[in-house]
Amino acid sequence: MINITGGKVTNVQIDAGDETPEVGGKAAESLARSLLDAGGTAGVDTVSGATMTSNAVLSAMDACLAQAVQE
């Protein structure tokens, strides 16, 4: 889930409840901070050891941002 206020990403939450806490869970925390800081996926790298999770999160972020632009 992302929040956008005034055209800027103001919050990113990633549900990693089905992920391995030590791998996917840690990756989700790191990615949420990186995506919030970047305001999108540009320049955000995947997390080593959690490439599939990272790619899924980045794709979801892009989809959320595309939906927000359409609304």
Residue pairs with C-beta under 8 A, 6 or more apart in sequence:
1 11
1 12
1 13
1 15
1 64
2 9
2 11
2 12
2 13
2 35
2 61
2 64
2 65
2 68
3 9
3 10
3 11
3 12
4 10
4 68
8 39
9 35
9 36
9 39
9 40
9 65
10 36
11 36
12 32
12 33
12 35
12 36
12 61
13 32
14 28
14 29
14 31
14 32
14 57
15 28
16 24
16 25
16 27
16 28
16 29
16 53
18 24
19 25
19 27
19 28
19 53
23 49
23 50
23 53
24 50
24 53
26 47
26 50
27 47
27 49
27 50
27 53
27 54
27 57
28 53
28 57
30 47
31 44
31 47
31 54
31 57
31 58
34 44
34 45
35 41
35 44
35 57
35 61
38 44
40 61
40 62
40 65
41 58
41 61
41 62
41 65
44 58
45 54
46 54
46 55
46 58
47 53
47 54
